[in-house]
Amino acid sequence: MIPITKPMLGEKEAEAARRVILSGWTSQGPEVAAFEKEFAEYVGAPYACAVSSCTTALHLALLAVGVQPGDEVITVSHSYIATANVIRYCGATPVFVDIDPDTFNMDPTQIESAVTERTRAILCVHQIGMPCDLAAILDIAHRHSIPVVEDAACAIGSEILWQGQWEKIGNPQADVACFSFHPRKVISTGDGGMITTANAEWDAKFRLLRQHGMSVPDTVRHGASQVIFESYPIVGYNFRMTDIQAAVGREQLKRLPEIVDQRRELASRYQSLLATIPGLGVPVEPDWARSTWQSFCVRLPVESDQRQVMQSMLDAGVATRRGVMCSHREVAYPANAWSCVGRSEGCVCADGSCQRLRHSQEAQDHTIILPLFPQMSPDQQDYVVKALHDALGVMPVN
Ligand SMILES: *Cc1c(COP(=O)(O)O)cnc(C)c1O
């Protein structure tokens, strides 16, 4: 069986976790601080704040840039559901724009018409590791003075050509960037997230909000020779990362350059192997972007059935996943929970289907994700391509 992915965790990570467990300090402490510093150096960010997941990272990012109940946030439906959910945690409404069918990323040409006087932020996604068109998005955002938050869950190690230089995503090119350490992502701490920004005030706010709004972190009280009474100026959350997770993350960060290199090599090998399959759409990487290939997503020939292709590959021992989901098609997203461009003109296609999100829906229904993980051998990769070939070969033509 060839799995969809496999985290690169080994003795180094196990030893790091053991070291922290035996140290007696397991919650947010010195390991979290060291992980933040090393992560900030890796992406080139002035500030990095570790939290419990990318979902909690995005939630804090939206709060920091000022998203409040009744506001609108422009984003994509075509993303993991957490992207849209965090907007609703703030009491705001997600306004979905469609994607570019080639890159699966937010189509910048749709943003301008989605802006209203209630728009408080743009939440863009570097979907499955492919940088979105940040230059175009920021151009519109700056004209309207709207902050931009990057959902970089899958983009640890992704790069973008920025003012003539290759920069890591998270630098951050926009206002705040949020990353995930879930096992499906590029590196993992079991669960975990990171928020990067160049804004010192926001970074301070993240630190306050992640620990109950508590004025003095417990590490400071622990190390103090004078008695300190903490206070709670705002209502915060418990969004902490543990030191056990952070110690694992520090080892993962050391492996990251190699992981990204291997993923890129495998992706480029897929590109040439798959070029022989007629009608199959392979991923497009703009010349200003370098993906981590967190997922390798292919568009099936028009006549083929997604479920049948996936079943046939599963029968051959190859795990696949359908393309990225669309939040607006889920039961948790009835028509009154979201909006789209032009909804005010009277929309007849809400609830599960939206003409204005056509490319998002098509991507969900006609793409599949192939296995890609650094430990994958050329033989395994050849086998996946063969299985896909066979699956498409037996397809009845409608
Ligand atoms: C995985 C993912 C998230 C959620 O990350 P968690 O760390 O699991 O909370 C959010 N957005 C996107 C685009 C993702 O792929």
The ligand as an ORCA input file, in Angstrom:
! r2SCAN-3c Opt
* xyz 0 1
  C      -4.355     22.245      7.340
  C      -4.859     23.559      7.018
  C      -5.365     24.422      8.008
  C      -5.536     23.984      9.441
  O      -4.315     23.722     10.073
  P      -4.340     23.070     11.553
  O      -2.909     23.216     12.006
  O      -4.726     21.650     11.388
  O      -5.273     23.852     12.376
  C      -5.774     25.680      7.632
  N      -5.699     26.102      6.354
  C      -5.222     25.307      5.368
  C      -5.143     25.837      3.980
  C      -4.800     24.010      5.667
  O      -4.352     23.229      4.674
*
